Amino acid sequence: MEAKSSKDHFEERMLLAVEEAQKARLLSPPNPWVGAVLETKNGIVVGHTQSPGSFHAEIAALERAGPAAKGSTLYVTLEPCSHHGKTPPCVNAIVQAGVKRVVIALVDPDRRVRGGGIDYLRSHGVEVIEGIAKDQVKNQLAPYLKQRATGIPWVVLKLAVTLDGRTAANDGSSNWITGEIARARVQELRAESDVIAVGANTVRIDNPQLRVRTTGIVRTPRRIIFGHIPSGANVLPAEEFLGSPQEFLDSLAHGEVIQVLLEGGAALAKSFFDADLIDQYVFHIAPAIHGGEDGRSAFSGSGAATIADLTRLESKSVASLGNDIEIVAWSQRASRLIQSL
């Protein structure tokens, strides 16, 4: 059997770190969800970022390893921090623990880091290897990467549609197009987001609460309604917004909002779509047929005049959600941005 190369070994360990990072997705924001694998003489120790003010992934792994961290190799999905925030710099702890090598997937685009962590480690005699499994980590950290690089949150549009592209019947009824598993996935999307936004018409017709109902999730995203909120609506307390999509995102810029989830309706989706402000599309497609032209479409107004004018997306994943299908795709603009980082 052919011996495994160093690069293959590094990638194998980094992919373990990617798996570990996913455990931090609902814990760490507005900090990045990062995973770490510490390869010691006694074996492998893993760690992931905890809630803000608690351990970063690297520190979680170092704490578990104890003295065995000396002479070890640390694999981490994002460059270790080199600044004082709610916690001390991770690079200091890495050096003090005697780690001999740090393998990193991505440089942190946060202006407080941006290579500073790598420079610190190298200046203190730690070998640093960059770019291992970077594409997988870019996909995983895309909302964070965009927000830190541009100041603007990652925008996700979620739509539940029939096979013939209808989001509701002609009377406006839409509960429920998809099944329980797909609806549980929506709860995960809400929990991953810092803001949930819908149009006032959706509030009037569906009267949603827009709360996270997943067991064990304690995050409470802000609920923002485009338009005036009807008195007594289930979504209250919530915020009203009366400006444009761009003004909306500008109002959230350079804060702690990493991801915005748009849940409806057709006019809101169309306004963000026309302005090319949607980064990620999540379509939940039910094997159901409306069967006519009078149902509600995913987007309001006029669409492409010719096939040449279609908006082409980059497909990221297709998954079965019970009897339904989930398709996740990115806009070409978002894909170019993330690949450039």
Protein Blocks (a to p, Z undefined) as FASTA:
>chain_A
ZZddfklmmmmmmmmmmmmmmmmmmmmpmbdcdddddddfkbccddddddehiacfklmm
mmmnmmmlgopacddfbdcdfbdcfbccfklmmmmnopabdcdfbdcfbfklnomlmmmm
mmnopacdehiaklmmmmmmmmmmmmmmnopacddddddddfkopabdfkopabdfbdfk
lmmmmmmmmmmpmbdcddfklmmmnopnkiafbehiabdcddddedjddehiakbccddd
fbdfklmmmmmgoiabfbdcdfbdfklmmmmmmnopafbdcdddddbdehiakbccfbgc
jddfbfklpccdddfbdcdehjaccdddddfklmmmmmmZZ
